[in-house]
């Protein structure tokens, strides 16, 4: 079973997730979506488990810097996908895939629950 963690290496939340995984002896593959990119198919995979409005980080700097018209145009999964492809840093991080299930965000309690089996 491969565990994939998607994010940006200098993101504090991604750092915490990577540290948690490593300190709990969990092997994972890290994908830097700024450097390695993301695809429409990958986003579609995430959207099977996570609603688009959870996947788009509306609290982050990238979102806040968008023009109001651009923000207003993000109304569904299709428009959110286009935004994520244009600006990957708008994606809430980290994105974790384990057992073909996608989870977004990090907390020690969340990961403890995900990896309890």
Secondary structure, DSSP 4 states (H G I P E B T S, - for coil): ---EEEE-TT-HHHHHHHHHHHHTT---EEEETTTT---HHHHHHHHTTS-HHHHB-TTSHHHHHS-HHHHHT--SHHHHHHHHHH-GGGB-S-EEEETTEEEES--HHHHHHHT--
